[in-house]
Amino acid sequence: MKIVLTNDDGIEAPGLESAFLYLKALGDVTVVAPAEARSGVGHQITTKSPIVVSRVGDRRYSVQGTPADCARIALKEIVPDAEWVVSGINRGANLGSDVYNSGTVAAAREAAILGGRAIAVSQYVARNETIDWEITGYHAGNVLRHLLRRALDSGCFWNVNLPHPLRKESKLKYQVCSLDTHPHKYSYRKENNAYIYEGTIHERPRDHGKDVAVCFGGKVSITRMTI
């Protein structure tokens, strides 16, 4: 199985390495990831300037572009016969309305647009907690093994969010659920001529049984997204 691995936190991010360690047991993995963090850029693409790509290791490419650029270049030029694109593991949840500004999700969406199969994986971070990437990788690996065997219609991709905090012995339940469309609860504080965002995902509105509530409730949320 040929797998492209990308992200939006950059090629040196621990979440990318954590995903790689578990994916390499499932197939031939080629990393095509942004040279630096491009979190929150959504589905931005580069068309007006050259995109510099550097080979930095065996089947490992650093891209001076966005996550969606990485998916495009990977599937058009580097691994055109890839069977899956995996994007992540992102530091922070990509739930509900987050999917529209997430670079992680955009890479998976771009793969689906190009006719490929894709999975975006993110790790929610609970208040005042830190991520143990070895444990996150272990649980993400189990989810990926499950989804890589599942059928997926053309034009669709999976969006996965892991709950937090986690222990290696945690017996996680998976729930396929729909996207929660509530907007974030936030405001802006004005200082001189500037507006400063104030808000936190922990208090965001949520509907029972949808992805935000499922992940915040301790289960792995799995949402089938369409383009």
Contacts in CASP RR format, 6 or more apart in sequence:
PFRMAT RR
TARGET T0000
AUTHOR 0000-0000-0000
METHOD contacts of the structure
MODEL  1
MKIVLTNDDGIEAPGLESAFLYLKALGDVTVVAPAEARSGVGHQITTKSP
IVVSRVGDRRYSVQGTPADCARIALKEIVPDAEWVVSGINRGANLGSDVY
NSGTVAAAREAAILGGRAIAVSQYVARNETIDWEITGYHAGNVLRHLLRR
ALDSGCFWNVNLPHPLRKESKLKYQVCSLDTHPHKYSYRKENNAYIYEGT
IHERPRDHGKDVAVCFGGKVSITRMTI
1 26 0 8 1.000
1 27 0 8 1.000
1 28 0 8 1.000
1 83 0 8 1.000
1 84 0 8 1.000
1 148 0 8 1.000
2 27 0 8 1.000
2 28 0 8 1.000
2 30 0 8 1.000
2 79 0 8 1.000
2 81 0 8 1.000
2 82 0 8 1.000
2 83 0 8 1.000
2 84 0 8 1.000
3 23 0 8 1.000
3 26 0 8 1.000
3 27 0 8 1.000
3 28 0 8 1.000
3 29 0 8 1.000
3 30 0 8 1.000
3 82 0 8 1.000
3 83 0 8 1.000
3 84 0 8 1.000
3 85 0 8 1.000
3 86 0 8 1.000
4 29 0 8 1.000
4 30 0 8 1.000
4 31 0 8 1.000
4 32 0 8 1.000
4 71 0 8 1.000
4 74 0 8 1.000
4 75 0 8 1.000
4 78 0 8 1.000
4 79 0 8 1.000
4 82 0 8 1.000
4 84 0 8 1.000
4 85 0 8 1.000
4 86 0 8 1.000
4 111 0 8 1.000
5 16 0 8 1.000
5 19 0 8 1.000
5 20 0 8 1.000
5 23 0 8 1.000
5 29 0 8 1.000
5 30 0 8 1.000
5 31 0 8 1.000
5 32 0 8 1.000
5 33 0 8 1.000
5 85 0 8 1.000
5 86 0 8 1.000
5 87 0 8 1.000
5 88 0 8 1.000
6 16 0 8 1.000
6 31 0 8 1.000
6 32 0 8 1.000
6 33 0 8 1.000
6 34 0 8 1.000
6 67 0 8 1.000
6 70 0 8 1.000
6 71 0 8 1.000
6 74 0 8 1.000
6 85 0 8 1.000
6 86 0 8 1.000
6 87 0 8 1.000
6 88 0 8 1.000
6 107 0 8 1.000
7 13 0 8 1.000
7 15 0 8 1.000
7 16 0 8 1.000
7 19 0 8 1.000
7 33 0 8 1.000
7 34 0 8 1.000
7 67 0 8 1.000
7 87 0 8 1.000
7 88 0 8 1.000
7 89 0 8 1.000
7 90 0 8 1.000
7 104 0 8 1.000
7 107 0 8 1.000
8 34 0 8 1.000
8 37 0 8 1.000
8 38 0 8 1.000
8 39 0 8 1.000
8 40 0 8 1.000
8 41 0 8 1.000
8 66 0 8 1.000
8 67 0 8 1.000
8 87 0 8 1.000
8 88 0 8 1.000
8 90 0 8 1.000
8 102 0 8 1.000
8 103 0 8 1.000
8 104 0 8 1.000
8 106 0 8 1.000
8 107 0 8 1.000
9 15 0 8 1.000
9 16 0 8 1.000
9 37 0 8 1.000
9 39 0 8 1.000
9 88 0 8 1.000
9 90 0 8 1.000
9 91 0 8 1.000
9 104 0 8 1.000
10 16 0 8 1.000
10 33 0 8 1.000
10 34 0 8 1.000
10 35 0 8 1.000
10 36 0 8 1.000
10 37 0 8 1.000
10 38 0 8 1.000
11 31 0 8 1.000
11 33 0 8 1.000
11 34 0 8 1.000
11 35 0 8 1.000
11 56 0 8 1.000
11 60 0 8 1.000
11 62 0 8 1.000
13 33 0 8 1.000
13 37 0 8 1.000
13 91 0 8 1.000
14 91 0 8 1.000
14 131 0 8 1.000
14 133 0 8 1.000
15 88 0 8 1.000
15 89 0 8 1.000
15 90 0 8 1.000
15 91 0 8 1.000
15 123 0 8 1.000
15 133 0 8 1.000
15 136 0 8 1.000
15 137 0 8 1.000
16 31 0 8 1.000
16 33 0 8 1.000
16 88 0 8 1.000
16 89 0 8 1.000
17 133 0 8 1.000
18 89 0 8 1.000
18 133 0 8 1.000
18 134 0 8 1.000
18 136 0 8 1.000
18 137 0 8 1.000
18 140 0 8 1.000
19 86 0 8 1.000
19 88 0 8 1.000
19 89 0 8 1.000
19 121 0 8 1.000
19 137 0 8 1.000
19 140 0 8 1.000
19 141 0 8 1.000
19 144 0 8 1.000
20 29 0 8 1.000
20 31 0 8 1.000
21 137 0 8 1.000
22 137 0 8 1.000
22 138 0 8 1.000
22 140 0 8 1.000
22 141 0 8 1.000
22 144 0 8 1.000
23 29 0 8 1.000
23 86 0 8 1.000
23 141 0 8 1.000
23 144 0 8 1.000
26 144 0 8 1.000
26 145 0 8 1.000
26 148 0 8 1.000
28 59 0 8 1.000
29 59 0 8 1.000
30 59 0 8 1.000
30 60 0 8 1.000
30 61 0 8 1.000
30 74 0 8 1.000
30 78 0 8 1.000
30 79 0 8 1.000
30 82 0 8 1.000
31 59 0 8 1.000
31 60 0 8 1.000
31 61 0 8 1.000
32 61 0 8 1.000
32 63 0 8 1.000
32 70 0 8 1.000
32 71 0 8 1.000
32 73 0 8 1.000
32 74 0 8 1.000
32 78 0 8 1.000
32 79 0 8 1.000
33 61 0 8 1.000
33 62 0 8 1.000
33 63 0 8 1.000
33 70 0 8 1.000
34 62 0 8 1.000
34 63 0 8 1.000
34 64 0 8 1.000
34 65 0 8 1.000
34 66 0 8 1.000
34 67 0 8 1.000
34 69 0 8 1.000
34 70 0 8 1.000
35 54 0 8 1.000
35 62 0 8 1.000
35 63 0 8 1.000
35 64 0 8 1.000
35 65 0 8 1.000
38 65 0 8 1.000
38 66 0 8 1.000
38 67 0 8 1.000
38 103 0 8 1.000
39 90 0 8 1.000
39 103 0 8 1.000
39 104 0 8 1.000
40 101 0 8 1.000
40 102 0 8 1.000
40 103 0 8 1.000
41 66 0 8 1.000
41 67 0 8 1.000
41 101 0 8 1.000
41 103 0 8 1.000
41 106 0 8 1.000
42 66 0 8 1.000
42 67 0 8 1.000
42 68 0 8 1.000
42 100 0 8 1.000
42 101 0 8 1.000
42 102 0 8 1.000
42 103 0 8 1.000
42 105 0 8 1.000
42 106 0 8 1.000
43 68 0 8 1.000
43 103 0 8 1.000
43 106 0 8 1.000
43 109 0 8 1.000
43 110 0 8 1.000
44 66 0 8 1.000
44 68 0 8 1.000
44 106 0 8 1.000
45 66 0 8 1.000
45 68 0 8 1.000
45 69 0 8 1.000
45 72 0 8 1.000
45 110 0 8 1.000
46 65 0 8 1.000
46 66 0 8 1.000
46 69 0 8 1.000
51 63 0 8 1.000
51 64 0 8 1.000
51 65 0 8 1.000
51 69 0 8 1.000
51 73 0 8 1.000
52 63 0 8 1.000
52 64 0 8 1.000
53 61 0 8 1.000
53 62 0 8 1.000
53 63 0 8 1.000
53 64 0 8 1.000
53 73 0 8 1.000
54 61 0 8 1.000
54 62 0 8 1.000
55 61 0 8 1.000
55 62 0 8 1.000
56 62 0 8 1.000
61 73 0 8 1.000
61 74 0 8 1.000
61 78 0 8 1.000
63 69 0 8 1.000
63 70 0 8 1.000
63 73 0 8 1.000
66 103 0 8 1.000
66 106 0 8 1.000
67 87 0 8 1.000
67 103 0 8 1.000
67 104 0 8 1.000
67 106 0 8 1.000
67 107 0 8 1.000
67 110 0 8 1.000
68 103 0 8 1.000
68 106 0 8 1.000
68 107 0 8 1.000
68 109 0 8 1.000
68 110 0 8 1.000
70 107 0 8 1.000
71 85 0 8 1.000
71 87 0 8 1.000
71 106 0 8 1.000
71 107 0 8 1.000
71 108 0 8 1.000
71 110 0 8 1.000
71 111 0 8 1.000
71 114 0 8 1.000
71 118 0 8 1.000
72 110 0 8 1.000
72 114 0 8 1.000
74 82 0 8 1.000
74 85 0 8 1.000
75 82 0 8 1.000
75 85 0 8 1.000
75 111 0 8 1.000
75 114 0 8 1.000
75 116 0 8 1.000
76 114 0 8 1.000
82 116 0 8 1.000
83 117 0 8 1.000
84 116 0 8 1.000
84 117 0 8 1.000
84 118 0 8 1.000
84 119 0 8 1.000
84 148 0 8 1.000
85 107 0 8 1.000
85 108 0 8 1.000
85 111 0 8 1.000
85 116 0 8 1.000
85 117 0 8 1.000
85 118 0 8 1.000
85 119 0 8 1.000
86 108 0 8 1.000
86 118 0 8 1.000
86 119 0 8 1.000
86 121 0 8 1.000
86 144 0 8 1.000
87 103 0 8 1.000
87 104 0 8 1.000
87 105 0 8 1.000
87 107 0 8 1.000
87 108 0 8 1.000
87 111 0 8 1.000
87 118 0 8 1.000
87 119 0 8 1.000
87 120 0 8 1.000
87 121 0 8 1.000
88 104 0 8 1.000
88 120 0 8 1.000
88 121 0 8 1.000
88 122 0 8 1.000
89 121 0 8 1.000
89 122 0 8 1.000
89 123 0 8 1.000
89 133 0 8 1.000
89 136 0 8 1.000
89 137 0 8 1.000
89 140 0 8 1.000
89 162 0 8 1.000
90 102 0 8 1.000
90 104 0 8 1.000
90 120 0 8 1.000
90 121 0 8 1.000
90 122 0 8 1.000
90 123 0 8 1.000
91 122 0 8 1.000
91 123 0 8 1.000
91 125 0 8 1.000
91 131 0 8 1.000
92 122 0 8 1.000
92 123 0 8 1.000
92 124 0 8 1.000
92 125 0 8 1.000
93 122 0 8 1.000
93 123 0 8 1.000
93 124 0 8 1.000
93 125 0 8 1.000
93 161 0 8 1.000
93 201 0 8 1.000
93 215 0 8 1.000
94 102 0 8 1.000
94 104 0 8 1.000
94 105 0 8 1.000
94 120 0 8 1.000
94 122 0 8 1.000
94 159 0 8 1.000
94 161 0 8 1.000
95 122 0 8 1.000
95 124 0 8 1.000
95 161 0 8 1.000
95 180 0 8 1.000
95 201 0 8 1.000
95 211 0 8 1.000
95 212 0 8 1.000
95 215 0 8 1.000
95 221 0 8 1.000
96 179 0 8 1.000
96 180 0 8 1.000
96 181 0 8 1.000
96 182 0 8 1.000
96 210 0 8 1.000
96 211 0 8 1.000
96 212 0 8 1.000
97 180 0 8 1.000
97 181 0 8 1.000
97 182 0 8 1.000
97 183 0 8 1.000
97 184 0 8 1.000
98 105 0 8 1.000
98 201 0 8 1.000
99 105 0 8 1.000
99 159 0 8 1.000
99 179 0 8 1.000
99 225 0 8 1.000
102 120 0 8 1.000
102 122 0 8 1.000
104 120 0 8 1.000
104 121 0 8 1.000
104 122 0 8 1.000
105 120 0 8 1.000
105 159 0 8 1.000
105 225 0 8 1.000
107 118 0 8 1.000
107 120 0 8 1.000
108 118 0 8 1.000
108 119 0 8 1.000
108 120 0 8 1.000
108 157 0 8 1.000
108 158 0 8 1.000
108 159 0 8 1.000
108 225 0 8 1.000
109 118 0 8 1.000
109 120 0 8 1.000
109 157 0 8 1.000
109 225 0 8 1.000
109 227 0 8 1.000
111 117 0 8 1.000
111 118 0 8 1.000
111 157 0 8 1.000
112 118 0 8 1.000
112 155 0 8 1.000
112 156 0 8 1.000
112 157 0 8 1.000
112 225 0 8 1.000
112 226 0 8 1.000
112 227 0 8 1.000
113 155 0 8 1.000
113 227 0 8 1.000
115 154 0 8 1.000
115 155 0 8 1.000
116 154 0 8 1.000
116 155 0 8 1.000
117 152 0 8 1.000
117 157 0 8 1.000
118 157 0 8 1.000
118 158 0 8 1.000
119 144 0 8 1.000
119 147 0 8 1.000
119 148 0 8 1.000
119 157 0 8 1.000
119 158 0 8 1.000
119 159 0 8 1.000
119 160 0 8 1.000
120 157 0 8 1.000
120 158 0 8 1.000
120 159 0 8 1.000
120 160 0 8 1.000
121 140 0 8 1.000
121 143 0 8 1.000
121 144 0 8 1.000
121 160 0 8 1.000
121 161 0 8 1.000
121 162 0 8 1.000
122 159 0 8 1.000
122 160 0 8 1.000
122 161 0 8 1.000
122 162 0 8 1.000
123 131 0 8 1.000
123 136 0 8 1.000
123 140 0 8 1.000
123 161 0 8 1.000
123 162 0 8 1.000
123 164 0 8 1.000
124 161 0 8 1.000
124 162 0 8 1.000
124 163 0 8 1.000
124 164 0 8 1.000
124 215 0 8 1.000
124 216 0 8 1.000
125 131 0 8 1.000
125 164 0 8 1.000
126 164 0 8 1.000
126 165 0 8 1.000
126 202 0 8 1.000
127 200 0 8 1.000
127 202 0 8 1.000
129 164 0 8 1.000
129 165 0 8 1.000
131 164 0 8 1.000
132 166 0 8 1.000
134 168 0 8 1.000
135 166 0 8 1.000
135 167 0 8 1.000
135 168 0 8 1.000
136 162 0 8 1.000
136 166 0 8 1.000
138 168 0 8 1.000
139 162 0 8 1.000
139 166 0 8 1.000
139 170 0 8 1.000
139 172 0 8 1.000
139 220 0 8 1.000
140 160 0 8 1.000
140 162 0 8 1.000
142 172 0 8 1.000
143 160 0 8 1.000
143 162 0 8 1.000
143 174 0 8 1.000
143 220 0 8 1.000
143 222 0 8 1.000
146 174 0 8 1.000
147 158 0 8 1.000
147 160 0 8 1.000
147 222 0 8 1.000
152 158 0 8 1.000
152 224 0 8 1.000
155 226 0 8 1.000
155 227 0 8 1.000
156 224 0 8 1.000
156 225 0 8 1.000
156 226 0 8 1.000
156 227 0 8 1.000
157 224 0 8 1.000
157 225 0 8 1.000
157 227 0 8 1.000
158 222 0 8 1.000
158 223 0 8 1.000
158 224 0 8 1.000
158 225 0 8 1.000
159 179 0 8 1.000
159 211 0 8 1.000
159 222 0 8 1.000
159 223 0 8 1.000
159 224 0 8 1.000
159 225 0 8 1.000
160 220 0 8 1.000
160 221 0 8 1.000
160 222 0 8 1.000
160 223 0 8 1.000
161 211 0 8 1.000
161 215 0 8 1.000
161 220 0 8 1.000
161 221 0 8 1.000
162 172 0 8 1.000
162 215 0 8 1.000
162 220 0 8 1.000
163 172 0 8 1.000
163 215 0 8 1.000
163 216 0 8 1.000
163 217 0 8 1.000
163 218 0 8 1.000
163 219 0 8 1.000
163 220 0 8 1.000
166 172 0 8 1.000
172 218 0 8 1.000
172 219 0 8 1.000
172 220 0 8 1.000
173 218 0 8 1.000
173 219 0 8 1.000
173 220 0 8 1.000
174 219 0 8 1.000
174 220 0 8 1.000
174 222 0 8 1.000
175 209 0 8 1.000
175 214 0 8 1.000
175 219 0 8 1.000
175 220 0 8 1.000
175 221 0 8 1.000
175 222 0 8 1.000
176 222 0 8 1.000
176 223 0 8 1.000
176 224 0 8 1.000
177 209 0 8 1.000
177 210 0 8 1.000
177 211 0 8 1.000
177 214 0 8 1.000
177 221 0 8 1.000
177 222 0 8 1.000
177 223 0 8 1.000
178 209 0 8 1.000
178 210 0 8 1.000
178 211 0 8 1.000
178 223 0 8 1.000
179 210 0 8 1.000
179 211 0 8 1.000
179 223 0 8 1.000
179 225 0 8 1.000
180 205 0 8 1.000
180 206 0 8 1.000
180 207 0 8 1.000
180 210 0 8 1.000
180 211 0 8 1.000
180 212 0 8 1.000
180 213 0 8 1.000
182 204 0 8 1.000
182 205 0 8 1.000
182 206 0 8 1.000
182 207 0 8 1.000
182 212 0 8 1.000
183 205 0 8 1.000
184 199 0 8 1.000
184 201 0 8 1.000
184 204 0 8 1.000
185 199 0 8 1.000
185 203 0 8 1.000
185 204 0 8 1.000
185 205 0 8 1.000
186 197 0 8 1.000
186 198 0 8 1.000
186 199 0 8 1.000
187 198 0 8 1.000
187 199 0 8 1.000
188 195 0 8 1.000
188 196 0 8 1.000
188 197 0 8 1.000
188 198 0 8 1.000
189 195 0 8 1.000
189 196 0 8 1.000
189 198 0 8 1.000
190 196 0 8 1.000
204 212 0 8 1.000
206 212 0 8 1.000
206 213 0 8 1.000
206 216 0 8 1.000
207 213 0 8 1.000
211 221 0 8 1.000
211 223 0 8 1.000
212 221 0 8 1.000
214 220 0 8 1.000
214 221 0 8 1.000
215 221 0 8 1.000
END
